[in-house]
Amino acid sequence: MADKVIKNRTSDISKNFQNKLFPYSFSLDKKLTIINQGPSLKKLLSSYKINKENFNEIFSFNELKKKRSIEYNWLNKNQDKEITLALKKANNTKLIGKFLSTGKTGELTFFCHVAPTIKVPPKENNSTPIEKSNNIELENKYRNLLSNMDLGIMEVDNFEKILYVNKAFERMAGYSSKELIGRMASEILLDEIVQEKINKQERKKRRQGKEGLYEITIKKKNGDHRNWIISGAPVLDNKNKIKGSIGIHWDITETRNLDSKFLFESIQKEKQLIEARILAEEKQRELIGRELHDGVGQMLVYLSLYLKLLKEKKTIKHSDIEKAESTIQKTLDETRRLSRNLAPPTIKELGLKDSIVELIGSFSILINPTFKLNIYKGADPEKLQHEQKIMMYRIIQELCSNTFKYANAKKVSIDLLFDTHGLNLKYHDDGIGFDAKKMKTGIGLKGILSRVEYYGGKFLIDCKPQKGIQVLLNLPFN
C-alpha cells in the first residue's frame, strides 16, 4: 500500500495519512486555509462549534509571542520544528507536532500526536487469571494490528535494541525479522554521521516521554539509501515508566526523487531560455549593426558628399535643398525604424493592441505583401503582464520579418484575440513556405519558442514548401 500511495498525488498521501495514522492532523495551503482535516480534528472543532477555515482564526501559537498571527513563510522555513498549537476557544486543548511539506503546490501538513504514548499490556504475574486472559487477548490484537499494517513498524528498548518489526518494515528495510530482532537499530540501518545525530536527538526525546516526527535517510540491506519519515512515540510499562519506543515508518524516496527531478527540469528550462535570449540579443545586435552601416551609414555618407558638392556650386537651387531634405528625412525614418526594432516604446504608452496596429500600419507603404489585421476590441486584458505584451509584440515582429525576407508572399493575415484563459494569435501568409523543421533551428524562432514555453504557452507551425505558413500561438494569462 505504501508504494501505491507514493505513486499517487502528494495530497492524496497527506489525506490518507491523516485519516489513518494522524487523526488530529491537517494540511494548509499557501493562504493558510485548512484542508484535509483528520476525522478526530473535525469532531474536536465541531464540538466547540468552530466552522472557520483559516488557521489563525482557529489556533493560537505559543512560539510566536510577539506576533498575533503566523505566516506561511515562517511555517515553511521552520519545517520539522516541534510546535504547540492551542485552540482559541479552549486553551487547554493543545496539539503538539510538526509541519512538513507534502506537495509541489506548497501544501504543508501538520502531523499531530494527541495521545503520544502507547501502553503495552502488563506482563507481570500479580494480576488475576481473568486479567491475564484479557491482557493476552489485548496484546494479541495489538500485535495483529501492527503486523498487518502496510506501513513499517519497529519497536526498540531504551538502548535501541530491536524488539519487534512487522512485515511491512521487513520489506522496506530488506531484512527479515530474524536478522533484525536483537540487533541495534542505528548500527544496522544508519551509516552517516548526520543521520546518527538526528537519531540521537529523537531518542533523547523518547526518554523524556515526548513523541516526534522527523525525516531520516536509512541504508537497506542491499546498500540502497532511502528517505523515510518516522513518527515515534515512547512505550510505557504498567508502572508508567518508559521502557522503549515504537515508530511508524513511511518511505518517501520516490516523492523526494520526483521533487528533485521537477527542480532539475525547471532549472534546465530556465537555462535554455537564458541561452535563447543571449543568442537572440547577439543576432539583434549584429542585425542593427549591419543596418546602421548599410542603411543609415550609407545615407549619411551620401549626404556628406552631396553637401560638399553644393559648397563648390556658385549658386544653390531650391531643388538642391529639397533633395538634401529628402535624404535627411529618409535617414530619420530609417533611424526610427531601427529604434522601434530595439525597443517598442509605444507598449507602455499605447498598450499592446495600439502598438501592433501602429506596427502593421507602418507596412502600408509596401506594395507586397498586403496585411489584414483582426485584433480584439477595447483595452488590453488586465491579466496580461507587461513582459507578455512585449513578447507578443516581438513574436509578431519576428514573423513579419521572416515573411519579408523569405516568403515572397502577397497576403498576410493576423488574428489576435483573447478569451477567459489567455491570448490567441493566428498568423498566415501565402508565400513559398519552407521546411518547418529547418525553421525551428533559427535563432529568432528559437527565442520565440523558449519565451512561449517559459510562460506555459503553446506554439504550433503548419508550413510546407510552396504552401505558405500558418502559426497558432496560445499564451495563458496565468
N, C-alpha and C positions, 0 to 999 in steps of 0.2 A: 504493500500500500504506500509506503514512504516513497518508493521510487516513482510510482504513478503520480503521486501528489506533486512531486518536484517538477514533473514534466508539464503539469497544468499551470495556469497563471498564478503568479505570486499571491494575488489577492485571494484566490481560492485556497491556497496553502494557509494563509493567515486565518481565514474564516474557519477552516477545518480544525486548525489547532485550537482556536478559541473555544469552539463548541465542545471539543472532546477532552482537551487537556487543561485549558486555562479558561474556565467558565466565567471568570470575572475580568477577562481581558477585553481590549477593544483596539480599533485602529483609527488613526487620524489622517485626513488629507491635508494638503498644504494650507487650507483655510481654517484648520483646527476643528473641522466638523467631525464628529464621532460617527464612525461607520463600523459595520461588522461587530456589533456588541455580542459578547458571550451571553449565554442564556441566564446565568446567575446574576450577571450585571443588570440585565434587563429587568429581572424580578426585583433587584435591590432598588433601582431607580423608580420602578413602578410603585413600590411600597411607600416611597417618600413623595409620590406624585410628581416626579421630575420627568417632564416631557421635552426638555430642551435638547438641542443637538450640539451646541458649541461647548468645547472643552472648558473654557474659562468661566462659563456660566454655571457649570456643574461642580467643578473641583477647585479647591484651594491648594496651593503648592508651597509647602513649608520651606523648601530650599531657596526660594527667591523671596526673602523677607522685604527687600526694598522695592520689589515690583508687585503691582496688583494683579497682573496677568502674565501669562507665559507666551512666548513667541515660538513659531515653528522652527526658526533657525537655531534657537537655543537647544531645543529638543534634538534636532538633527546633529548638532555638534557634540552633544553630550550623550550619545548613544552608549549603551552598556553601563551607564552610571545608575546605581541603585537610588531610587527616589521614593518618597512617600506622598501619596495623594489623599486628601480628605474630602468627603462630601460636604458642600457648603451648608446643607440642611441638617447634617449630622456629623459634627467634627470628630466624634469618637469613632466613626466608621472610616477606617483607613485602609488604603490599598497600597501594598508595597511591591515594587517590581522594577522593570527596566524597559526602555524604549529601544526597539531595533528596527532598522529599515527592512521592509518586506515587499518592496515593489519598485519597478522602474519609474512609476508615476509619482514617486516621492512619498508613498504611504509609510507611516511609522506605526508600529504595533506595540502596545503596552502589554507585556507579559506579566501577569499578576498572580501572586500566590496568597490567597486569604488564609488558607489553612496549610502552613508550610511544613508542619511536622506530620510524620506518619508513624503511628504506633503499631509495632509488631506484637501480635498476641503473646501473652506471657507464657514462658516455658517452665516456670518453677513448679514444684510438686506440692505446694501448700494450698492448692485450690481443690474444690470438691470434685468428685467424679463427673458431675453434670457440667461444671465449669470447664473441666479439662476437655470434655467432649465438644463443648461449644467452641472452645479455643482452637482445637484441632480442626474443626469444621471451618471456622473463620479463616484460619491460616491456609487451609487448602484452597478456599475460594480466592484468597488473596494471591496465592501462588499461581493458580489457574488463570486469573485475570492478567497478571503480569506476563505469564508465559505466552498467552495468546495475543498480546498486543503487537501491532505492526511497527511500533517504534521501539528502539533499543532500550532495554532496562538493565542497569547494573547496580548491585548493592555492594558496598565495601564497609569494612570496620574502620575504627578511628586511625588505624595505621595504614589505611588504603589497601589492605589485603582484600582481594575479590572474594565475596561470599556467594554471589548469585548473579547469573546473566540469563536473559531469555533468548529464545531462538532468533528473534529479530536482531539482537545485539551480535550474536554469533555470525549472522550473515553480513552485518555491517563491518565488523572487525576482521572477518576471515578466519577467526579462531573457533575451535569447538569449546564447549563449556569445560571439558576436561583439561584443555590447555590453559584455560583462564583461571578457574577457581583455585584459590590458594596462592596465586601469584600477586605481586604488587602491580597495581593498575598503571602507575606512572612509568614503571620500568618496561612494561611490555607495549604500551600504547604511545608514549611520548619519546621523542628523540631530539627536541630542540629546547634550548635554554629558555627562550621566551615563553614557550608553551608550558614548560615546567613551572615558571614563575607565576603564570596565570593560575595553574592548577593549585599551587601552594596557597595563593590568596583565597581561592574558593574553599579549600579545605579548612582554612582558618575560620571562615565564616560559619561552616557547618559545626565546628567545635563550639562556636558561640551560640549555636541554635538558630542561625539565620539561613534562609533559603537563598538561592541565587540563580541567575540566568546569564549565560555567557557563551561566547563562541571560541572554539579552540581547534587547532589542527592536530590530527592524530595520524599515526602510522599503522597501516593494516599489516597483516601477516605477510602479504606479498611485496611489501615495501612501498606501496602507493600511499600518498598523503591525501587525506580527506578533511573537509571542513565540516565540523559538527557544531550544532547548538545544543547545549546541555542545560536542562532545568534540574537543579539539585536541591535536595532538602534533607535535613537531619533525621535520623531514625532514633526513636526513644525506646528504652526498655520499659517494663511495667512499673519501674520506680521513677519514671520521667527523667532518667539520665541518658545523655547522648551516647549511643553505642556505635554509631557509624553514620552513613548517609546513603541515599538512594538517588539515582539520576535517570531522567528520561532523555534519550539521545536522538537527535534529528539530523540526518545527513543533508546538508545544503550545498554540497560541492557543485552540483550541476547548476544551481541557481547562481552561485558566485561566478562560475565559468561563463554563463550567459551574460552576466553583468560586465565581465572583463571583455568579452567579445564585442558587446554593444559599444563599450567605451573605445576599443581599438578601431572599430569601423567608423565611429564618429570622428576620431582623430584623423583617420585616413581620408575621409571625405573633406574635412577642413583643409588638409594638406593639398589635396587635388585642387580645391577651389583657389587656394592661395597661388599655387603654381600657374593655374589658368589665368588668374588676374595679372600675374607678373608677365606672362607671355603676351597677353592682350595689351598691356601697357607698353611693352617693348615694341610690339608691332605698331601701336598707335604713334609712338614717338618717331619710329622710322618713317611712317607714312606722312606725319606732319612735317618732318624734316625735309623729305623729298618734295612735298607740295610747296613748302616755303621756298625751296631752291628753284624748282621748275616753274612755279606759278608766280608768287609774289616777287621772288628774286629777279626773275626774267623781266617782269613788268617794270620794276624799279630800275634795272639796267637800261631798258629801252627808254624810260622816261629821262634818265640822266643824259643819255646820248642825244635825245631829242632836244633837251633844253640847251645843250652845248651848241647844237646846230642853230637854234634860234638866236643865240648870242652872236653868231657870226653873220646873221642876216642884218641888212641895213634897215629894213622895215619888217615889222611883225604884223601879219594879218590877223583878223578876228578868227578865221578858220584855224590858224595855227594854235591859238589859245584854246579853242574848243576841242581840238584833237588832244592837247595835253590834259585838259579837264576830263575827257573821256577815259584816258589811260589811268588817271588818278582814281576815278570812280570805280573802274574795274578792279584796281588794286584794293580799294576799300572793301568792295563786295567780296573779293577772294579772302581778305583777312577776316571778315565777319563769318564767312563760311567755315574757315579753319577754327575760329573761336568757338563756333557752335559745336563742331566735332569734338573739341577738347572738353567742354563742359556746357551742358544745356542750361543756361542761366534762367530760362523762362519758366522752368518747372515750379520753382518756389513762388514766383510771382503770378504766373498764369494758371498753374496746375497741369496735370498730365494731358488732359483732353485738349486744351487750347494749344499746348506746346506741340502736340502731334499734328493738330490742324495746321499750325504755322509751318512745321517741318514739311508736310506734304504739299502745302501751298507754295513753298519755295521751289518745288519741282515743276510748277506750272509753265515755266519758260521753255521746258523741254518739249520737243515735238513728239518724241517717243522715249519712254512709254508714257501713256496717259494713266492717271491714277483715279481710282474710285474709292473713297473713304466712307465707311459706315461706322460711326462711333456713337457711344452712349450719350444720352441727353442729360442735361443738368450737371451738377457738381461731381467731382471725383468721389469715389466711395470712401467713406470715413475710415473704414478698417484698413485701407491700403496705405502701407508705410511709405515714407519718402524714398527710402532705398529701393523699394519695389517699383516706384514710379520711374526712377532713373533707369532701373534695369529694363523695364518695358520699353522706355524711350530708346535705349541703346539697342535693344533687340530689333525693333522696327527699323532703326537707322542702319543696322548691320545687314538686315535682309534687303533693304532698298539698295544699299551699296553693292551687294552681290548681284542683284538684278542688273544694275547699271554696267558692271564690269564684265559679267559672263553670260547673261541670259539672252541678250538681244531681243527683249520682249517688247510687245506693242501695248499690252494692257496689264495693269496691276490692280488687284482689288484687295482692300484691307478692311476686315471687320474686327472691331474692338468693343466688346460688350461685357457686362458683368451680371451675375446673379447673386443669390444669398451666400454662396460658397466662395466665389472668387472671380477673377478676371479671366476672360476668354479671348484669345487672339486667333484669327484665321487670316493667313496671308497666301495669296495666289498670284502667280504670273504665268503668262502663256509663252514663255521663252523656250529656248532649245533644250533646257533641262540638263541634267548631268547625273553622274553616279552618286547616289546618296551616301554610300559607304565612303567614297573619297571626300565628299563634302564634310563628313563628320570629323575628319582629321585636320581640318583647317583651324588655325589659331583663333579666328574670330568666332566661329561656331562652337569651338571647344569651350571658349569662355562663356558663351550663351548657355550651353548645356550645363556647365558647372554651376552657374548662377541660379538657373531654374531648379536644379536638383537641390541646391542649398536651401531654397525656400519651399521645398516639398512640392514643386510643380511637376507637370508632365509636358513633354516636348516630342511631337511626332512629325516626321518628314515623309511626304509622299512625293517621290521625284524619280522620273525616268527620262533618259535621253530623248529629245525631240517632243516631249510632252509637258514641259513646264514643271513648276514646283508648287506644292501646297504644304504649308506649315500650320499645324494646330498646336496651340500652347494654352495650358491652363495654369493659372497662378493663384493658389488658395490664399485667402486673407490671413488665416491663422498660420 
